[in-house]
């Protein structure tokens, strides 16, 4: 697709990998930089665009948000489900004409039916796509899902925990393999980052223009006009967030869940440095 003047100089930064890996926090950190527009999970937009009283992360209702309210009317009344490939593309193209930001952040990731979405967007988008493969320890991701899905009495039921752990572990594997495949095919336009290391050490050289200098722990994120997420983690709507590592899962996760997840995901855990082999 040929580029016009509206898209010239822009780049889509697509956050890939599995959910609950820190993409909401990462997007909000990036939004602190001038020229960066964080849209959150664009794939989820149709679920909310027809609900004008729903709030955007900028603090405005969608009908008043300077980004989402100015989309063409057909894109505001899509079926209330995840965006199709074509509608996802259309939203990104439309937003590129509405803003002068250089970087547009889309954290739709690569889990399940989104596995090959970045391939499609790269092929058809009128501006370049930079893929950021965000990885987090699968045991942390699994325990986050269990705490969210199995609230109340169910959280104490061992069989439920193991069932959800297995399903989540397989989804984590699939999402990360999809991102690995993209990186294999388009290595020059992709980078992998470990979420916890990112907080400790800061952005790698290849992403320096997308974030503040130095370690990210204790960085204070204030609500700002560059952040326009409408779905995903609830912290998107907090007016003020202090970035900190969540290590509570290490003490809370049951031993049986830890063993099961490790047994299912150990090859990728080794690859990403989440398992240390003692010699």
N, C-alpha and C positions, 0 to 999 in steps of 0.2 A: 504494500500500500504506500503510495507516495505521500511524503510529508508536506504539510502546508506551513505557513508562517506561525500559526497558533501552536503547532507541536514542535517547532524547531527548537533544539537545545534542551528538550525535556527528556526525562528518563523515568521509567516505571521501575521501582524497587519492589520486587515480589518476595515476600517472606514465605518460605517453603518449610516443610517439615510437618510435625504433628502439633495439634493444639495443646494448650496448657504447657507450652514451652517458653513462655515469656514474651510472646509477640505483642501483646497489648502494651506492656511496659516498654518494650523496645520501640514501638511506634510512637508512644508519647515522648520518649526521650528524643527521638529523631525530630519530632515536631518542635522542639526547642530551637532548632536551627533555622535561620532565615533561609527561605527558598525550599523548605521541605513541607509537604502537605501530607498528613497522615489520614487516610480514609478508612483504616481498620479493615474488616473483612468485607470487601466489596461484593463478594459472592452472596452475602446475606442481605444485601440492601433491599431486594424486592419484598422481604418479609416485613419491612418497616416503612417503605416509601409511601404506601397507601394509608399510613396511620399518621396523619400530620401532627397529632398532639404528642407523638413519641419524641423524646429529646435526643438531640445530637450531643456528642462530647464537647462541642463548643459552648454548650449551655443554652442554646436556643432550641425551640421546637422546630421540627423539620420544615414546617411551612415558612419559618423565618430564617433558616440556616442559609447562609450566602452561597453554599456549595450545592446542597441537595435540593433546595427549593427552586433552583434555576435550571434543573434538568428538563429536557423536553417532556411534555405531558405523557406521551406513550411510555416513557421509561418510569414514570411515577405510578403506573397502574399495571404492573406486571403481575403474573400469578404469585401468590404468597408462598413461595418456595425459593430454594437457592436459584440464583441467576443461571440462565442457560449460557452457553459459550458466547453466543451472538449478543445477548443483552449485556453480559459482562463486558464484552469488548465495546459495545456502544456507550456504556456508562463511562468507561475510562477515556474514550475518545471525546465524549462530550465535556467531561470535566477538564480535560487538557485545554479545551478552548475557553474555559471559564476562569482559569487561573494563570497567574504569571509565575507560579512556583516552578523551580527547575526539577525537583524530585517529587514524584507521587508515590506514596507508600500504600501497597495493597497487601494485607496480611491474610489472604484467603487460603494459604498453605496448600499442602498436597495430600491430605488425608482422603481416603476412600474415592468418591467420584470426582474429586478435584485433582487426582493424581497427575493427569496429563494437561491440566488447564494452562500451566505456563508455556507448554509447547505450542498450544493454539494461539495464545496471546502473543508470543514472540513472532509467530509467523504472520499474524494479521494486524498487529498494532502498528500505528504509523510513527511510533517513536520507540527507542531501544528499551529492552527489558534487562535489568540486572537482577539475578536471582540470589537471594541470601538464604542459605540453608541453615536454619536455626535448630540446634539440637540441645536436648536436655535429657538428663538421666531418666530412662523409662520408668524406674521405680518411683521417682518423684511425680511423673505424669500420671501413672496408674493410681497412686494414692490420692492425687488431686481429683481424678475422675470418681473414685470410690466415695470420697467425702461429699462430692457434689450430687452424685446419682443415688446413693444409698443412705439418705438421711433418715433419722428416726430409728425405728426398731431394726430396719434392714441392715444398718451399718454394723450391727453386732452379729449378723448371721454369716457364719463362716463360708457356707456354700455360695452365697451371693457375692461375697468378696472375691472368692477364687474365680467365679464365672466372669465377673466384670474385669478382673485382672487379666485373664486369658484373652478376652476379646479386645481389650485395650492394648495389650502387648502386641497382638497381631496387627492391629491398626497402626500402632507406632512403627512397626517394622515396615509395613506397606508405604506409609507416608514418607519415611526416610529413604527407602529404596527408590521411590519415584523421584525424590530430589537428587539422589545420587545419579540416577539415569540422566537427568537433565544436565547435571554437572559434567558427566562423561561426554555428552553430546555437544555441550556449549561451555567448555571449561573456561574460555576467555571471558565469559560474561556471568560468572557465578563464583560464590565464595561460601565456605562453610564456617559458622561461628558457634562456639559453645556458649550457651546463655550464662552459665555461672562464671566462666572465665571472662566473659564480656564485662560482667559487673565488677570483677576484681581488677582487670587489666585495662579496660577501655576498648575503644574501637580499633580494629586492625588498620594498618596503613591503607588498605584498599577501600575502606569505608570512612576514612577520616572526615570527609566533607559532610557526613550524615550525622555526626554527633559531637558532643563536647569533648574536650581533651582530658585524658586521664581516666582514673577508675570511676565507675558509675555508681557504686554504692554510696548512699547518703545524698545523692543528687536530688534536689527538690524540683518536682514538676508542677508548675502552676497551670491552671486552665488557660489555654491560649487559642488564638484565631487560626492556628495551623492544624489543629486536631479536630477531625470531623468523623470519628468512628460512631457508628450507630448500633453495633451489635458486638457480642463477644463478652469478655471478662467485665464484671461490674465496675472495676476500678477505672474504666474509661470515663465514667461520669463524675468521678471525684474531682473537686475543684483543686485539691492539693494532694500530691502523692510524694512520699519520701521513698526512694528506691532502696530496697534492702533484699538480701538473699533470704529465700525461704528454705530453711534446712530442717523444719519441724518434722517433715516426712521421715527423716532418718530415725527418729525416736518413736514415731507413731505407727509406722507401717508394720503389720504383723509379720513375723518371721516366715510363715508359710507363703504369704503373698510375695515377699521379697525373693524367696527361693524360686517360686514359680516364674516370676517375671524374669529373673536372671537366667533361668534355664531356657526360656523361650527366646531371649533377645541377646544372649552373650556374644555372638559374633559381631554385631554392631556395637555392643557396649565396649568390646575390645578396640574396635576401630576408632571409636570416639573418645577413648580414654576413661571410660566409666568403670572399667575393671582393671585392676593392677595384677599382673602375673608375677608371682614371686619366684625368683630363681634360686 
